[in-house]
Amino acid sequence: MFVVTADLSIREFNDAAVELPEDVLLHAILPDGESNKIGDALGCFQATLGCGNSPGCQNCSLANSVHQAADGKPCRKVLSMRVTGQGEIVSVEYFMTIAPLRHGEESLALLVLDNTADWFPGTLSNSRAARA
């Protein structure tokens, strides 16, 4: 589970996020000057210029859903994306739930990503073995 700002930055995450593959979570955990935006942390292949700044971001289901949550609209859908990791590009799927979250005057999004492989073993999974 992640708390994400309207500009797609990761504000907080819980212990369940630690179950993500190490190369995915590395950018979210380490504050070493690299981007802490959700697409960058997940290794999104489309985020060539950084999450939220690339041409592919305009049609990104994750980004659009976070923006809708900032406007008070929840979302629940399957998120399919191509990610880079360990020198290759792979397809991954998550069940994505996004709920609006207010903290003072700030509009945030509560993001839950659930690995589809946990629900449907043997299908497209996040084992990073599924080739794009």
C-alpha positions as CSV (number, residue, x, y, z in Angstrom):
1,M,0.0,0.0,0.0
2,F,1.3,3.5,-0.9
3,V,0.2,7.0,-0.2
4,V,0.8,9.0,-3.4
5,T,0.6,12.7,-4.1
6,A,-1.2,14.2,-7.1
7,D,2.2,14.6,-8.8
8,L,2.7,10.8,-8.4
9,S,5.3,11.0,-5.7
10,I,5.3,8.3,-3.0
11,R,4.7,10.0,0.3
12,E,4.5,6.8,2.5
13,F,4.2,3.0,2.1
14,N,3.5,0.2,4.5
15,D,5.2,-3.1,5.3
16,A,3.2,-4.9,2.5
17,A,5.1,-2.9,0.0
18,V,8.3,-4.7,1.1
19,E,6.9,-7.8,-0.6
20,L,7.5,-6.2,-4.0
21,P,10.6,-7.4,-5.8
22,E,13.8,-5.8,-4.4
23,D,14.7,-4.0,-7.7
24,V,11.1,-2.5,-7.8
25,L,11.1,-1.2,-4.2
26,L,14.7,0.1,-4.2
27,H,13.8,3.5,-5.6
28,A,10.9,3.9,-3.2
29,I,12.9,3.2,-0.1
30,L,16.2,4.8,-0.7
31,P,16.2,8.6,-0.6
32,D,19.4,9.1,-2.6
33,G,18.2,11.9,-4.8
34,E,16.6,9.6,-7.4
35,S,12.9,10.0,-8.2
36,N,10.4,8.6,-5.7
37,K,7.5,8.7,-8.1
38,I,5.4,5.6,-8.3
39,G,6.1,4.8,-12.0
40,D,9.8,5.2,-11.5
41,A,9.7,3.0,-8.4
42,L,7.8,0.3,-10.2
43,G,10.2,0.5,-13.1
44,C,7.7,1.6,-15.7
45,F,9.0,1.2,-19.2
46,Q,7.0,4.3,-20.4
47,A,8.6,6.6,-17.9
48,T,11.7,7.4,-20.1
49,L,11.7,11.0,-19.0
50,G,10.5,10.3,-15.4
51,C,7.1,9.3,-14.1
52,G,4.5,11.9,-15.1
53,N,6.8,13.6,-17.7
54,S,7.0,11.1,-20.5
55,P,4.7,10.9,-23.6
56,G,3.3,7.6,-22.5
57,C,2.2,9.1,-19.1
58,Q,-0.7,10.9,-20.8
59,N,-2.5,7.5,-21.3
60,C,-1.2,5.8,-18.1
61,S,-4.0,4.1,-16.2
62,L,-2.1,4.5,-12.9
63,A,-1.4,8.2,-13.3
64,N,-4.9,9.0,-14.5
65,S,-6.4,7.0,-11.6
66,V,-4.2,8.9,-9.1
67,H,-5.3,12.2,-10.6
68,Q,-9.0,11.1,-10.4
69,A,-8.5,10.2,-6.7
70,A,-7.1,13.6,-6.1
71,D,-10.5,14.9,-7.4
72,G,-12.3,12.6,-5.0
73,K,-13.0,9.6,-7.3
74,P,-12.0,6.1,-6.2
75,C,-10.9,3.5,-8.8
76,R,-10.6,-0.3,-8.9
77,K,-9.2,-2.0,-12.0
78,V,-6.5,-4.3,-13.4
79,L,-3.2,-2.4,-14.0
80,S,-1.1,-3.9,-16.9
81,M,2.2,-2.3,-17.5
82,R,5.6,-3.0,-19.0
83,V,8.5,-2.6,-16.6
84,T,12.3,-2.8,-16.8
85,G,14.2,-4.8,-14.3
86,Q,17.3,-7.0,-14.3
87,G,18.2,-5.8,-17.8
88,E,14.9,-6.8,-19.5
89,I,11.4,-5.5,-20.2
90,V,8.6,-7.6,-18.8
91,S,4.8,-7.4,-18.6
92,V,3.2,-7.3,-15.1
93,E,-0.3,-7.1,-13.8
94,Y,-1.7,-5.8,-10.5
95,F,-5.2,-5.5,-9.2
96,M,-5.2,-1.7,-8.5
97,T,-7.4,0.0,-5.9
98,I,-7.1,3.8,-5.4
99,A,-9.0,5.7,-2.9
100,P,-9.0,9.5,-2.2
101,L,-7.3,10.5,1.0
102,R,-7.2,14.0,2.5
103,H,-4.4,15.1,4.8
104,G,-5.2,18.6,6.0
105,E,-5.7,20.6,2.8
106,E,-3.7,18.1,0.6
107,S,-5.4,15.7,-1.7
108,L,-3.6,12.3,-1.7
109,A,-4.3,8.8,-3.1
110,L,-4.2,5.6,-1.2
111,L,-2.9,3.0,-3.7
112,V,-3.0,-0.7,-3.2
113,L,-1.4,-3.0,-5.8
114,D,-2.2,-6.7,-5.5
115,N,-0.2,-9.1,-7.5
116,T,-2.5,-11.0,-9.9
117,A,-0.3,-14.0,-9.8
118,D,-1.4,-14.5,-6.2
119,W,-5.0,-14.8,-7.4
120,F,-4.5,-16.6,-10.7
121,P,-1.3,-18.8,-10.5
122,G,0.1,-19.7,-13.9
123,T,-1.2,-16.6,-15.7
124,L,0.6,-13.4,-16.5
125,S,2.4,-12.7,-13.3
126,N,4.8,-10.4,-11.6
127,S,7.5,-13.1,-11.3
128,R,9.4,-11.1,-13.9
129,A,9.5,-14.2,-16.0
130,A,6.6,-13.1,-18.2
131,R,8.2,-11.6,-21.3
132,A,6.8,-8.5,-23.0
